[in-house]
Amino acid sequence: MENKEERLIHISEKSLIRVLLIVILIAMLFYLRELVFVFLTSIVIASFVESAVRRFHKHGVSRTFAVIIIYFLVLAIIGTFLYLFVPVFLSQISQLSTVIDAYLPATASLPSAGGISFTAVFSNLQNLASGAAGGALQTAVAVFGGLFNLVVLVVLSFYLSINEKGIENFLRIVSPVRDTEYVVDIWNRTERKIGLWFQGQLLLGLLVGILIYLGLLIFNVQYSLLLAAAAALLELIPFGIILAAIPAIAAGYLSRGGTGAAEVAGLYLIVHEFEINLIAPLIVQKVVGISSLIVILSLLIGLKLAGFWGIMLAIPAAVLLMELLSDVKKKKELLNQSKS
């Protein structure tokens, strides 16, 4: 007869308690995931503010005063945009809806359309945007999932910004003692890359939007402000100007026929070449390691996993992951060198 060897697996009470605590922690994080997203987003915002504070500090401005100035400027810019540009933006949406409905009179016969015309759809969009212009706070509350989330986001980001090394001190508290210095170092590297990338993309979008707007005005294309704003916004994603060119070419055709469409297509092509060969290398040359493919994939994954919050955290998470993988690669290379 074969001797059967019996093995006893002993699990200590400490191990069971540890597993139970991990399960409870994961359950709590899932239940409070929206607050977790708010907190992580506040850290990202505070990181952007930190890069601006350093610039003020070079000119002798105190941290507290610099943070107040930055928050005031951001609110002033948003308020000015809503007050000056949104009415024109809404007017052009209204005009565009009338033109589209005139060119597509058969919309009522579409299957399951219920007789809805494009004018009605754009009218609802205009009403929604009008409400946004009249109540920026209500719009922000809707975007961030509630007034509580918005208040927590602003308060936390302001607190982390106004305290010197606020994010670093927080990381030192929550990270294990043996890994504290590494956690702080990798976050500093991630923060620097994110800040440079975001600043570069904003400036790039602003310049492209101005060039597109001036070009559309020269060619006397309708809805120029609307189309330029779309081009500037889409510059935040790779190859966004190509997507922005599609409605612009259609607007050029509606304004001046085939000649207008060709002129607008040529304008976007020239701006695109000017962007990739001159503007982008000058503005984003300091940003190393954030490729267009990574940006696109991270945004799509973030949108799929967590919606609006996923978009806000997609780029920082991708850059952090890249830094971690880079460190792992360096450790492997050093290990192989030591063995050889």
C-alpha positions as CSV (number, residue, x, y, z in Angstrom):
1,M,0.0,0.0,0.0
2,E,1.1,3.5,-0.8
3,N,1.9,5.7,2.1
4,K,-0.2,8.8,1.8
5,E,1.5,11.9,3.2
6,E,-0.8,14.2,5.0
7,R,0.0,17.9,5.1
8,L,-1.5,20.3,7.5
9,I,-1.8,24.0,6.5
10,H,-1.9,26.2,9.5
11,I,-3.3,29.7,9.1
12,S,-2.6,32.0,12.0
13,E,-5.2,34.3,13.5
14,K,-3.0,37.3,12.6
15,S,-3.1,36.3,8.9
16,L,-6.9,35.9,8.9
17,I,-7.3,39.3,10.5
18,R,-5.0,40.9,8.0
19,V,-6.9,39.4,5.1
20,L,-10.2,40.5,6.6
21,L,-8.9,44.0,7.1
22,I,-7.8,44.1,3.4
23,V,-11.2,43.0,2.3
24,I,-12.9,45.6,4.4
25,L,-10.5,48.3,3.1
26,I,-11.3,47.3,-0.5
27,A,-15.0,47.3,0.2
28,M,-14.8,50.8,1.8
29,L,-12.8,52.2,-1.1
30,F,-15.4,50.8,-3.5
31,Y,-18.3,52.2,-1.5
32,L,-16.6,55.6,-1.1
33,R,-15.0,55.6,-4.6
34,E,-16.5,58.9,-5.6
35,L,-14.8,60.6,-2.6
36,V,-11.6,58.8,-3.5
37,F,-11.8,60.2,-7.0
38,V,-12.4,63.7,-5.6
39,F,-9.4,63.4,-3.3
40,L,-7.1,62.2,-6.1
41,T,-8.3,64.9,-8.4
42,S,-7.6,67.5,-5.7
43,I,-4.1,66.2,-5.5
44,V,-3.7,66.6,-9.3
45,I,-5.1,70.2,-9.2
46,A,-2.8,71.1,-6.3
47,S,0.1,69.8,-8.4
48,F,-0.8,72.1,-11.2
49,V,-1.1,75.0,-8.8
50,E,2.3,74.1,-7.3
51,S,4.1,74.6,-10.6
52,A,2.5,78.0,-10.9
53,V,3.4,78.9,-7.3
54,R,7.0,78.2,-8.0
55,R,7.0,80.8,-10.7
56,F,5.5,83.4,-8.4
57,H,8.0,82.4,-5.7
58,K,10.9,83.3,-8.1
59,H,9.6,86.9,-8.1
60,G,9.4,87.1,-4.3
61,V,5.6,86.4,-4.0
62,S,4.6,84.5,-0.8
63,R,3.0,81.1,-1.2
64,T,-0.3,82.2,0.4
65,F,-0.7,85.3,-1.8
66,A,0.4,83.3,-4.9
67,V,-2.2,80.6,-4.3
68,I,-5.0,83.2,-3.8
69,I,-3.9,85.0,-7.0
70,I,-4.0,81.7,-9.0
71,Y,-7.5,80.7,-7.8
72,F,-8.8,84.2,-8.3
73,L,-7.4,84.3,-11.9
74,V,-8.9,81.0,-12.8
75,L,-12.3,82.0,-11.5
76,A,-12.1,85.3,-13.3
77,I,-11.1,83.7,-16.6
78,I,-14.0,81.2,-16.3
79,G,-16.5,84.0,-15.4
80,T,-15.2,86.2,-18.3
81,F,-15.6,83.4,-20.7
82,L,-19.1,82.7,-19.7
83,Y,-20.1,86.4,-19.8
84,L,-18.5,87.4,-23.1
85,F,-18.2,84.3,-25.3
86,V,-21.1,82.1,-24.4
87,P,-23.8,84.4,-25.7
88,V,-22.0,84.6,-29.1
89,F,-21.4,80.8,-28.9
90,L,-25.1,80.2,-28.3
91,S,-26.2,82.5,-31.1
92,Q,-24.0,80.6,-33.6
93,I,-25.4,77.3,-32.4
94,S,-28.9,78.7,-33.1
95,Q,-28.0,79.8,-36.6
96,L,-26.3,76.5,-37.3
97,S,-29.4,74.5,-36.2
98,T,-31.5,76.5,-38.6
99,V,-29.1,75.8,-41.5
100,I,-28.9,72.1,-40.8
101,D,-32.6,71.7,-40.5
102,A,-33.1,73.5,-43.8
103,Y,-30.6,71.2,-45.6
104,L,-32.1,68.1,-44.0
105,P,-35.9,68.7,-44.1
106,A,-36.7,65.0,-44.0
107,T,-35.6,64.4,-40.5
108,A,-39.2,63.7,-39.4
109,S,-39.3,60.6,-41.6
110,L,-36.3,59.0,-39.9
111,P,-37.1,55.6,-38.2
112,S,-38.2,56.0,-34.6
113,A,-37.2,59.7,-34.7
114,G,-40.7,60.6,-33.5
115,G,-40.8,63.7,-35.9
116,I,-38.0,65.4,-34.0
117,S,-36.2,68.1,-36.1
118,F,-32.7,69.2,-35.8
119,T,-33.9,72.7,-34.9
120,A,-35.7,71.2,-31.9
121,V,-32.6,69.3,-30.9
122,F,-30.3,72.3,-31.1
123,S,-33.0,74.4,-29.4
124,N,-32.8,72.1,-26.4
125,L,-29.0,72.2,-26.5
126,Q,-29.2,76.0,-26.6
127,N,-31.5,76.1,-23.6
128,L,-29.2,73.8,-21.7
129,A,-26.2,75.9,-22.5
130,S,-28.1,79.1,-21.6
131,G,-28.8,77.6,-18.2
132,A,-25.1,76.8,-17.9
133,A,-24.1,80.4,-18.8
134,G,-26.6,81.8,-16.3
135,G,-25.7,79.4,-13.5
136,A,-22.0,78.4,-13.7
137,L,-22.2,77.0,-10.2
138,Q,-25.1,74.7,-11.0
139,T,-23.2,73.5,-14.1
140,A,-20.1,72.8,-12.1
141,V,-22.2,71.0,-9.4
142,A,-23.8,68.8,-12.1
143,V,-20.4,68.0,-13.7
144,F,-18.7,67.0,-10.4
145,G,-21.6,65.0,-9.2
146,G,-23.0,67.2,-6.4
147,L,-22.3,70.3,-4.4
148,F,-20.5,68.3,-1.7
149,N,-18.0,66.9,-4.1
150,L,-17.3,70.3,-5.6
151,V,-16.8,71.9,-2.2
152,V,-14.5,69.1,-1.0
153,L,-12.5,69.3,-4.2
154,V,-12.0,73.1,-3.9
155,V,-11.2,73.0,-0.2
156,L,-8.8,70.0,-0.4
157,S,-6.9,71.4,-3.4
158,F,-6.7,74.8,-1.8
159,Y,-5.4,73.3,1.5
160,L,-2.8,71.2,-0.3
161,S,-1.7,74.1,-2.3
162,I,-1.4,76.7,0.4
163,N,0.6,74.4,2.7
164,E,4.2,74.1,1.5
165,K,5.0,70.5,0.6
166,G,1.4,69.7,1.4
167,I,1.2,66.8,-1.1
168,E,4.7,65.5,0.0
169,N,3.7,65.6,3.7
170,F,0.6,63.6,2.9
171,L,2.5,61.0,1.0
172,R,5.0,60.7,3.8
173,I,2.1,60.0,6.2
174,V,0.3,57.3,4.1
175,S,3.3,55.5,2.6
176,P,5.3,52.8,4.4
177,V,8.4,54.1,6.2
178,R,10.9,52.1,4.2
179,D,9.4,53.3,0.9
180,T,8.7,56.9,1.8
181,E,11.6,58.5,0.0
182,Y,10.9,56.5,-3.2
183,V,7.2,57.4,-3.1
184,V,8.0,61.1,-2.8
185,D,10.6,61.0,-5.5
186,I,8.4,59.2,-8.0
187,W,5.5,61.6,-7.3
188,N,7.8,64.6,-7.8
189,R,8.9,63.2,-11.2
190,T,5.3,62.5,-12.2
191,E,4.1,65.9,-11.0
192,R,6.7,67.6,-13.1
193,K,5.9,65.7,-16.3
194,I,2.1,66.2,-15.9
195,G,2.5,69.9,-15.2
196,L,4.7,70.5,-18.3
197,W,2.5,68.4,-20.5
198,F,-0.7,70.2,-19.4
199,Q,0.8,73.7,-19.7
200,G,2.1,72.9,-23.1
201,Q,-1.2,71.6,-24.3
202,L,-3.1,74.6,-23.0
203,L,-0.8,77.0,-24.7
204,L,-0.8,75.0,-27.9
205,G,-4.6,74.9,-27.9
206,L,-4.8,78.7,-27.3
207,L,-2.4,79.5,-30.2
208,V,-4.2,77.1,-32.6
209,G,-7.6,78.4,-31.7
210,I,-6.5,82.0,-32.4
211,L,-4.9,81.1,-35.7
212,I,-8.0,79.2,-36.8
213,Y,-10.3,82.0,-35.7
214,L,-8.3,84.6,-37.7
215,G,-8.2,82.4,-40.7
216,L,-11.9,81.7,-40.7
217,L,-12.6,85.4,-40.3
218,I,-10.4,86.2,-43.4
219,F,-12.3,83.6,-45.4
220,N,-15.6,84.9,-44.1
221,V,-16.8,81.5,-42.8
222,Q,-19.8,81.5,-40.6
223,Y,-19.7,80.1,-37.0
224,S,-16.0,81.1,-36.8
225,L,-15.9,81.5,-33.0
226,L,-17.7,78.2,-32.5
227,L,-15.3,76.3,-34.8
228,A,-12.2,78.0,-33.4
229,A,-13.3,77.1,-29.8
230,A,-13.8,73.5,-31.0
231,A,-10.3,73.4,-32.5
232,A,-8.7,74.8,-29.3
233,L,-10.5,72.3,-27.1
234,L,-9.7,69.3,-29.3
235,E,-6.0,70.3,-29.2
236,L,-6.0,68.8,-25.7
237,I,-6.2,65.3,-27.4
238,P,-3.7,64.1,-30.0
239,F,-4.7,64.8,-33.7
240,G,-7.7,66.7,-32.4
241,I,-7.3,69.3,-35.1
242,I,-8.2,66.7,-37.7
243,L,-11.5,66.1,-36.0
244,A,-12.1,69.8,-35.7
245,A,-11.5,70.3,-39.4
246,I,-14.6,68.2,-40.4
247,P,-17.3,70.6,-39.2
248,A,-15.2,73.5,-40.3
249,I,-15.0,72.3,-43.9
250,A,-18.8,71.7,-43.8
251,A,-19.3,75.3,-42.6
252,G,-17.0,76.5,-45.4
253,Y,-19.1,74.7,-48.0
254,L,-22.3,76.1,-46.5
255,S,-20.8,79.6,-46.6
256,R,-19.2,79.7,-50.1
257,G,-19.7,76.3,-51.7
258,G,-16.8,74.2,-52.9
259,T,-14.4,77.2,-52.9
260,G,-15.1,77.8,-49.2
261,A,-14.6,74.2,-48.3
262,A,-11.3,74.1,-50.1
263,E,-10.1,77.3,-48.5
264,V,-11.0,76.0,-45.0
265,A,-9.3,72.6,-45.7
266,G,-6.2,74.4,-46.8
267,L,-6.3,76.6,-43.7
268,Y,-6.5,73.6,-41.3
269,L,-3.7,71.9,-43.2
270,I,-1.4,74.9,-43.0
271,V,-2.1,75.4,-39.2
272,H,-1.6,71.6,-38.7
273,E,1.8,71.7,-40.4
274,F,2.7,74.9,-38.6
275,E,1.7,73.3,-35.3
276,I,3.6,70.0,-35.7
277,N,6.8,71.5,-37.2
278,L,7.1,74.8,-35.2
279,I,4.7,75.4,-32.4
280,A,4.6,72.0,-30.8
281,P,8.4,71.4,-30.8
282,L,8.9,74.9,-29.2
283,I,6.2,74.5,-26.6
284,V,6.3,70.8,-25.7
285,Q,10.0,70.1,-26.2
286,K,10.6,69.8,-22.5
287,V,7.9,67.1,-22.1
288,V,9.6,63.7,-22.5
289,G,7.9,60.3,-22.5
290,I,4.2,61.1,-23.0
291,S,3.4,59.8,-26.5
292,S,0.1,60.4,-28.3
293,L,-0.8,56.7,-28.2
294,I,-0.5,56.7,-24.4
295,V,-2.6,59.8,-24.1
296,I,-5.4,58.4,-26.3
297,L,-5.4,55.0,-24.6
298,S,-5.4,56.4,-21.1
299,L,-8.3,58.8,-21.8
300,L,-10.3,56.0,-23.4
301,I,-9.6,53.6,-20.5
302,G,-10.3,56.3,-17.9
303,L,-13.6,57.3,-19.6
304,K,-14.7,53.6,-19.7
305,L,-13.8,52.9,-16.1
306,A,-14.8,56.0,-14.2
307,G,-16.5,58.5,-16.6
308,F,-15.6,62.2,-15.9
309,W,-13.3,61.3,-13.0
310,G,-11.5,58.8,-15.1
311,I,-10.8,61.5,-17.7
312,M,-9.5,63.8,-15.0
313,L,-7.1,61.1,-13.6
314,A,-6.2,59.3,-16.8
315,I,-3.1,61.2,-17.7
316,P,-1.6,61.4,-14.2
317,A,-2.2,57.6,-13.7
318,A,-0.6,56.9,-17.1
319,V,2.5,59.0,-16.3
320,L,2.8,57.4,-12.8
321,L,2.6,53.9,-14.4
322,M,5.3,54.9,-16.9
323,E,7.6,56.1,-14.2
324,L,7.1,52.8,-12.2
325,L,7.8,50.7,-15.3
326,S,10.9,52.8,-16.0
327,D,12.2,52.2,-12.5
328,V,11.5,48.5,-12.8
329,K,13.4,48.4,-16.1
330,K,16.4,50.3,-14.5
331,K,16.5,47.8,-11.6
332,K,16.5,44.9,-13.9
333,E,19.4,46.4,-16.0
334,L,21.4,47.0,-12.8
335,L,20.8,43.5,-11.6
336,N,21.9,42.0,-14.9
337,Q,25.0,44.2,-14.9
338,S,25.9,43.1,-11.3
339,K,25.5,39.4,-12.3
340,S,27.7,39.8,-15.4
